[in-house]
Amino acid sequence: MTVTHKHTVELDGILLRPLTIGSCAIIFHSGRITRTTRVVSIRNCGGDGLRFETLDTKYHLLTGPLAQSAAEPLPAVLAA
């Protein structure tokens, strides 16, 4: 029997669509968008964020005030 160890990723960000088992997660963080492999389990939806697992990675998504400010759009510069 082969045991595969998944690596763990912690991100400050927000989900761009609801997290569902069997679909990929789409996360906005650090000014970019990450699409994961399929979600296989949702572990915890606590006060500090949520934990979920994909086919190859365990995620801890921090969704506090810092993550919310990261999702705000940058101010647009008006051109003449």
A tleap script that builds the chain and sets N, CA, C and O, in Angstrom:
source leaprc.protein.ff14SB
mol = sequence {
  NMET THR VAL THR HIE LYS HIE THR VAL GLU
  LEU ASP GLY ILE LEU LEU ARG PRO LEU THR
  ILE GLY SER CYS ALA ILE ILE PHE HIE SER
  GLY ARG ILE THR ARG THR THR ARG VAL VAL
  SER ILE ARG ASN CYS GLY GLY ASP GLY LEU
  ARG PHE GLU THR LEU ASP THR LYS TYR HIE
  LEU LEU THR GLY PRO LEU ALA GLN SER ALA
  ALA GLU PRO LEU PRO ALA VAL LEU ALA CALA
}
set mol.1.N position { 0.833 -1.172 0.000 }
set mol.1.CA position { 0.000 0.000 0.000 }
set mol.1.C position { 0.883 1.243 0.000 }
set mol.1.O position { 1.786 1.364 0.828 }
set mol.2.N position { 0.628 2.159 -0.916 }
set mol.2.CA position { 1.404 3.386 -1.008 }
set mol.2.C position { 0.678 4.507 -0.279 }
set mol.2.O position { -0.510 4.738 -0.505 }
set mol.3.N position { 1.397 5.200 0.594 }
set mol.3.CA position { 0.829 6.332 1.313 }
set mol.3.C position { 1.369 7.605 0.687 }
set mol.3.O position { 2.581 7.803 0.610 }
set mol.4.N position { 0.458 8.474 0.236 }
set mol.4.CA position { 0.858 9.734 -0.374 }
set mol.4.C position { 0.611 10.858 0.616 }
set mol.4.O position { -0.482 10.977 1.172 }
set mol.5.N position { 1.632 11.686 0.838 }
set mol.5.CA position { 1.493 12.821 1.735 }
set mol.5.C position { 1.200 14.063 0.916 }
set mol.5.O position { 1.920 14.381 -0.031 }
set mol.6.N position { 0.152 14.752 1.281 }
set mol.6.CA position { -0.221 15.982 0.596 }
set mol.6.C position { 0.454 17.150 1.294 }
set mol.6.O position { 0.590 17.157 2.517 }
set mol.7.N position { 0.877 18.138 0.512 }
set mol.7.CA position { 1.426 19.322 1.147 }
set mol.7.C position { 0.289 20.253 1.542 }
set mol.7.O position { -0.812 20.160 1.000 }
set mol.8.N position { 0.553 21.141 2.477 }
set mol.8.CA position { -0.441 22.063 3.004 }
set mol.8.C position { -0.106 23.476 2.547 }
set mol.8.O position { 1.049 23.899 2.593 }
set mol.9.N position { -1.135 24.205 2.105 }
set mol.9.CA position { -0.973 25.578 1.636 }
set mol.9.C position { -1.884 26.469 2.465 }
set mol.9.O position { -3.057 26.154 2.667 }
set mol.10.N position { -1.332 27.595 2.948 }
set mol.10.CA position { -2.128 28.577 3.683 }
set mol.10.C position { -2.159 29.860 2.866 }
set mol.10.O position { -1.112 30.386 2.487 }
set mol.11.N position { -3.359 30.364 2.594 }
set mol.11.CA position { -3.524 31.554 1.767 }
set mol.11.C position { -4.444 32.556 2.453 }
set mol.11.O position { -5.399 32.165 3.124 }
set mol.12.N position { -4.159 33.853 2.285 }
set mol.12.CA position { -5.087 34.920 2.649 }
set mol.12.C position { -5.845 35.261 1.384 }
set mol.12.O position { -5.248 35.752 0.425 }
set mol.13.N position { -7.142 35.016 1.355 }
set mol.13.CA position { -7.879 35.294 0.143 }
set mol.13.C position { -9.361 35.045 0.287 }
set mol.13.O position { -9.880 34.880 1.390 }
set mol.14.N position { -10.037 35.022 -0.857 }
set mol.14.CA position { -11.469 34.769 -0.865 }
set mol.14.C position { -11.798 33.786 -1.979 }
set mol.14.O position { -11.095 33.704 -2.986 }
set mol.15.N position { -12.868 33.051 -1.778 }
set mol.15.CA position { -13.360 32.158 -2.818 }
set mol.15.C position { -14.158 32.979 -3.820 }
set mol.15.O position { -14.942 33.846 -3.432 }
set mol.16.N position { -13.966 32.715 -5.087 }
set mol.16.CA position { -14.704 33.428 -6.122 }
set mol.16.C position { -15.992 32.713 -6.513 }
set mol.16.O position { -16.805 33.261 -7.257 }
set mol.17.N position { -16.179 31.496 -6.018 }
set mol.17.CA position { -17.438 30.771 -6.183 }
set mol.17.C position { -17.570 29.820 -5.007 }
set mol.17.O position { -16.576 29.501 -4.354 }
set mol.18.N position { -18.789 29.360 -4.726 }
set mol.18.CA position { -18.974 28.476 -3.569 }
set mol.18.C position { -18.116 27.215 -3.665 }
set mol.18.O position { -17.904 26.662 -4.744 }
set mol.19.N position { -17.636 26.787 -2.511 }
set mol.19.CA position { -16.800 25.599 -2.422 }
set mol.19.C position { -17.701 24.369 -2.412 }
set mol.19.O position { -18.558 24.227 -1.540 }
set mol.20.N position { -17.504 23.477 -3.387 }
set mol.20.CA position { -18.308 22.264 -3.458 }
set mol.20.C position { -17.425 21.059 -3.739 }
set mol.20.O position { -16.452 21.150 -4.488 }
set mol.21.N position { -17.764 19.954 -3.146 }
set mol.21.CA position { -17.026 18.718 -3.364 }
set mol.21.C position { -17.243 18.266 -4.809 }
set mol.21.O position { -18.370 18.249 -5.303 }
set mol.22.N position { -16.152 17.903 -5.474 }
set mol.22.CA position { -16.209 17.448 -6.850 }
set mol.22.C position { -15.876 18.523 -7.869 }
set mol.22.O position { -15.652 18.217 -9.040 }
set mol.23.N position { -15.841 19.795 -7.434 }
set mol.23.CA position { -15.480 20.903 -8.323 }
set mol.23.C position { -14.179 21.526 -7.850 }
set mol.23.O position { -13.773 21.334 -6.704 }
set mol.24.N position { -13.535 22.262 -8.720 }
set mol.24.CA position { -12.321 22.963 -8.315 }
set mol.24.C position { -12.700 24.202 -7.503 }
set mol.24.O position { -13.806 24.729 -7.625 }
set mol.25.N position { -11.773 24.645 -6.686 }
set mol.25.CA position { -11.944 25.899 -5.956 }
set mol.25.C position { -11.242 26.992 -6.755 }
set mol.25.O position { -10.189 26.760 -7.350 }
set mol.26.N position { -11.829 28.172 -6.762 }
set mol.26.CA position { -11.201 29.314 -7.418 }
set mol.26.C position { -11.005 30.374 -6.343 }
set mol.26.O position { -11.964 30.868 -5.750 }
set mol.27.N position { -9.733 30.713 -6.105 }
set mol.27.CA position { -9.357 31.577 -4.988 }
set mol.27.C position { -8.652 32.821 -5.507 }
set mol.27.O position { -7.747 32.730 -6.336 }
set mol.28.N position { -9.073 33.992 -5.013 }
set mol.28.CA position { -8.368 35.236 -5.309 }
set mol.28.C position { -7.477 35.551 -4.116 }
set mol.28.O position { -7.963 35.689 -2.993 }
set mol.29.N position { -6.169 35.664 -4.358 }
set mol.29.CA position { -5.213 35.961 -3.286 }
set mol.29.C position { -3.986 36.622 -3.884 }
set mol.29.O position { -3.590 36.310 -5.006 }
set mol.30.N position { -3.396 37.519 -3.148 }
set mol.30.CA position { -2.156 38.196 -3.549 }
set mol.30.C position { -2.243 38.783 -4.956 }
set mol.30.O position { -1.258 38.779 -5.693 }
set mol.31.N position { -3.419 39.288 -5.329 }
set mol.31.CA position { -3.585 39.910 -6.628 }
set mol.31.C position { -3.698 38.957 -7.802 }
set mol.31.O position { -3.636 39.383 -8.955 }
set mol.32.N position { -3.863 37.679 -7.524 }
set mol.32.CA position { -3.984 36.714 -8.621 }
set mol.32.C position { -5.053 35.685 -8.295 }
set mol.32.O position { -5.552 35.624 -7.171 }
set mol.33.N position { -5.398 34.881 -9.284 }
set mol.33.CA position { -6.430 33.865 -9.129 }
set mol.33.C position { -5.786 32.483 -9.242 }
set mol.33.O position { -5.002 32.224 -10.155 }
set mol.34.N position { -6.129 31.601 -8.300 }
set mol.34.CA position { -5.642 30.229 -8.316 }
set mol.34.C position { -6.832 29.295 -8.477 }
set mol.34.O position { -7.842 29.428 -7.787 }
set mol.35.N position { -6.694 28.348 -9.400 }
set mol.35.CA position { -7.702 27.307 -9.603 }
set mol.35.C position { -7.088 26.000 -9.115 }
set mol.35.O position { -6.016 25.604 -9.573 }
set mol.36.N position { -7.765 25.333 -8.188 }
set mol.36.CA position { -7.238 24.104 -7.607 }
set mol.36.C position { -7.710 22.887 -8.397 }
set mol.36.O position { -8.516 23.004 -9.320 }
set mol.37.N position { -7.200 21.726 -8.022 }
set mol.37.CA position { -7.773 20.484 -8.514 }
set mol.37.C position { -9.096 20.257 -7.777 }
set mol.37.O position { -9.479 21.065 -6.930 }
set mol.38.N position { -9.788 19.171 -8.091 }
set mol.38.CA position { -11.106 18.920 -7.502 }
set mol.38.C position { -11.060 18.823 -5.976 }
set mol.38.O position { -10.145 18.226 -5.409 }
set mol.39.N position { -12.045 19.411 -5.331 }
set mol.39.CA position { -12.187 19.358 -3.880 }
set mol.39.C position { -12.735 17.978 -3.506 }
set mol.39.O position { -13.729 17.513 -4.063 }
set mol.40.N position { -12.054 17.330 -2.537 }
set mol.40.CA position { -12.497 16.008 -2.097 }
set mol.40.C position { -13.118 16.040 -0.695 }
set mol.40.O position { -13.881 15.144 -0.334 }
set mol.41.N position { -12.793 17.065 0.088 }
set mol.41.CA position { -13.428 17.196 1.398 }
set mol.41.C position { -13.318 18.626 1.893 }
set mol.41.O position { -12.383 19.351 1.553 }
set mol.42.N position { -14.287 19.014 2.700 }
set mol.42.CA position { -14.274 20.319 3.358 }
set mol.42.C position { -14.148 20.009 4.839 }
set mol.42.O position { -15.040 19.412 5.441 }
set mol.43.N position { -13.032 20.420 5.415 }
set mol.43.CA position { -12.685 19.996 6.772 }
set mol.43.C position { -13.279 20.875 7.862 }
set mol.43.O position { -13.806 20.366 8.851 }
set mol.44.N position { -13.198 22.189 7.692 }
set mol.44.CA position { -13.546 23.080 8.794 }
set mol.44.C position { -13.951 24.434 8.245 }
set mol.44.O position { -13.302 24.964 7.343 }
set mol.45.N position { -15.007 24.984 8.779 }
set mol.45.CA position { -15.411 26.350 8.434 }
set mol.45.C position { -15.475 27.124 9.737 }
set mol.45.O position { -16.559 27.388 10.256 }
set mol.46.N position { -14.319 27.487 10.265 }
set mol.46.CA position { -14.245 28.166 11.548 }
set mol.46.C position { -14.123 29.661 11.401 }
set mol.46.O position { -14.247 30.195 10.299 }
set mol.47.N position { -13.880 30.344 12.511 }
set mol.47.CA position { -13.788 31.789 12.525 }
set mol.47.C position { -12.567 32.332 11.813 }
set mol.47.O position { -12.583 33.478 11.363 }
set mol.48.N position { -11.502 31.541 11.696 }
set mol.48.CA position { -10.272 32.026 11.062 }
set mol.48.C position { -10.215 31.710 9.580 }
set mol.48.O position { -9.219 32.016 8.924 }
set mol.49.N position { -11.246 31.114 9.047 }
set mol.49.CA position { -11.241 30.763 7.635 }
set mol.49.C position { -11.813 29.388 7.438 }
set mol.49.O position { -12.641 28.929 8.225 }
set mol.50.N position { -11.370 28.725 6.385 }
set mol.50.CA position { -11.866 27.376 6.149 }
set mol.50.C position { -10.746 26.483 5.667 }
set mol.50.O position { -9.756 26.941 5.095 }
set mol.51.N position { -10.925 25.211 5.908 }
set mol.51.CA position { -9.945 24.201 5.506 }
set mol.51.C position { -10.634 23.228 4.571 }
set mol.51.O position { -11.747 22.767 4.823 }
set mol.52.N position { -9.941 22.931 3.486 }
set mol.52.CA position { -10.480 21.944 2.557 }
set mol.52.C position { -9.332 21.211 1.913 }
set mol.52.O position { -8.181 21.645 1.965 }
set mol.53.N position { -9.666 20.089 1.304 }
set mol.53.CA position { -8.648 19.237 0.710 }
set mol.53.C position { -9.014 18.960 -0.740 }
set mol.53.O position { -10.170 18.686 -1.062 }
set mol.54.N position { -8.011 19.034 -1.608 }
set mol.54.CA position { -8.193 18.703 -3.014 }
set mol.54.C position { -7.509 17.372 -3.286 }
set mol.54.O position { -7.025 16.719 -2.362 }
set mol.55.N position { -7.470 16.973 -4.533 }
set mol.55.CA position { -6.836 15.704 -4.887 }
set mol.55.C position { -5.380 15.637 -4.443 }
set mol.55.O position { -4.883 14.558 -4.120 }
set mol.56.N position { -4.683 16.784 -4.423 }
set mol.56.CA position { -3.254 16.750 -4.123 }
set mol.56.C position { -2.772 17.705 -3.031 }
set mol.56.O position { -1.587 17.702 -2.699 }
set mol.57.N position { -3.664 18.522 -2.464 }
set mol.57.CA position { -3.229 19.550 -1.520 }
set mol.57.C position { -4.269 19.759 -0.429 }
set mol.57.O position { -5.470 19.614 -0.661 }
set mol.58.N position { -3.790 20.102 0.769 }
set mol.58.CA position { -4.661 20.538 1.862 }
set mol.58.C position { -4.533 22.061 1.947 }
set mol.58.O position { -3.424 22.592 2.006 }
set mol.59.N position { -5.665 22.756 1.953 }
set mol.59.CA position { -5.676 24.220 1.973 }
set mol.59.C position { -6.239 24.740 3.278 }
set mol.59.O position { -7.181 24.178 3.837 }
set mol.60.N position { -5.640 25.832 3.758 }
set mol.60.CA position { -6.198 26.626 4.846 }
set mol.60.C position { -6.362 28.019 4.270 }
set mol.60.O position { -5.383 28.735 4.061 }
set mol.61.N position { -7.601 28.398 4.015 }
set mol.61.CA position { -7.899 29.691 3.412 }
set mol.61.C position { -8.321 30.648 4.509 }
set mol.61.O position { -9.376 30.485 5.122 }
set mol.62.N position { -7.480 31.656 4.752 }
set mol.62.CA position { -7.778 32.674 5.754 }
set mol.62.C position { -8.685 33.708 5.105 }
set mol.62.O position { -8.346 34.268 4.062 }
set mol.63.N position { -9.832 33.963 5.715 }
set mol.63.CA position { -10.817 34.840 5.097 }
set mol.63.C position { -11.162 36.032 5.979 }
set mol.63.O position { -12.270 36.561 5.899 }
set mol.64.N position { -10.232 36.458 6.813 }
set mol.64.CA position { -10.476 37.566 7.728 }
set mol.64.C position { -10.395 38.920 7.044 }
set mol.64.O position { -10.442 38.994 5.816 }
set mol.65.N position { -10.274 39.993 7.816 }
set mol.65.CA position { -10.249 41.350 7.268 }
set mol.65.C position { -9.139 41.596 6.251 }
set mol.65.O position { -9.343 42.340 5.291 }
set mol.66.N position { -7.976 40.991 6.439 }
set mol.66.CA position { -6.890 41.174 5.476 }
set mol.66.C position { -7.248 40.588 4.122 }
set mol.66.O position { -6.919 41.168 3.088 }
set mol.67.N position { -7.909 39.457 4.120 }
set mol.67.CA position { -8.317 38.838 2.864 }
set mol.67.C position { -9.361 39.685 2.155 }
set mol.67.O position { -9.339 39.791 0.929 }
set mol.68.N position { -10.275 40.291 2.906 }
set mol.68.CA position { -11.302 41.123 2.300 }
set mol.68.C position { -10.683 42.362 1.645 }
set mol.68.O position { -11.115 42.764 0.565 }
set mol.69.N position { -9.691 42.962 2.274 }
set mol.69.CA position { -9.068 44.138 1.673 }
set mol.69.C position { -8.259 43.760 0.441 }
set mol.69.O position { -8.105 44.575 -0.468 }
set mol.70.N position { -7.740 42.537 0.396 }
set mol.70.CA position { -6.988 42.089 -0.771 }
set mol.70.C position { -7.889 41.923 -1.987 }
set mol.70.O position { -7.418 41.985 -3.122 }
set mol.71.N position { -9.169 41.716 -1.758 }
set mol.71.CA position { -10.104 41.491 -2.852 }
set mol.71.C position { -10.660 42.789 -3.435 }
set mol.71.O position { -11.281 42.769 -4.497 }
set mol.72.N position { -10.447 43.905 -2.762 }
set mol.72.CA position { -10.960 45.169 -3.270 }
set mol.72.C position { -10.228 45.547 -4.551 }
set mol.72.O position { -9.010 45.391 -4.640 }
set mol.73.N position { -10.954 46.035 -5.529 }
set mol.73.CA position { -10.302 46.403 -6.793 }
set mol.73.C position { -9.378 47.602 -6.620 }
set mol.73.O position { -9.597 48.463 -5.768 }
set mol.74.N position { -8.356 47.632 -7.438 }
set mol.74.CA position { -7.451 48.775 -7.424 }
set mol.74.C position { -8.149 49.965 -8.037 }
set mol.74.O position { -8.973 49.788 -8.934 }
set mol.75.N position { -7.850 51.187 -7.583 }
set mol.75.CA position { -8.501 52.356 -8.166 }
set mol.75.C position { -8.134 52.504 -9.647 }
set mol.75.O position { -6.981 52.321 -10.037 }
set mol.76.N position { -9.113 52.829 -10.438 }
set mol.76.CA position { -8.892 53.011 -11.884 }
set mol.76.C position { -8.331 54.390 -12.150 }
set mol.76.O position { -8.745 55.369 -11.530 }
set mol.77.N position { -7.404 54.463 -13.060 }
set mol.77.CA position { -6.826 55.747 -13.453 }
set mol.77.C position { -7.572 56.212 -14.701 }
set mol.77.O position { -7.659 55.493 -15.697 }
set mol.78.N position { -8.100 57.412 -14.626 }
set mol.78.CA position { -8.851 57.939 -15.767 }
set mol.78.C position { -7.903 58.482 -16.815 }
set mol.78.O position { -6.969 59.216 -16.492 }
set mol.79.N position { -8.133 58.132 -18.048 }
set mol.79.CA position { -7.308 58.634 -19.159 }
set mol.79.C position { -8.014 59.814 -19.808 }
set mol.79.O position { -9.243 59.865 -19.858 }
set mol.80.N position { -7.228 60.761 -20.301 }
set mol.80.CA position { -7.813 61.953 -20.937 }
set mol.80.C position { -8.245 61.669 -22.354 }
set mol.80.O position { -8.756 62.559 -23.034 }
savepdb mol mol.pdb
quit
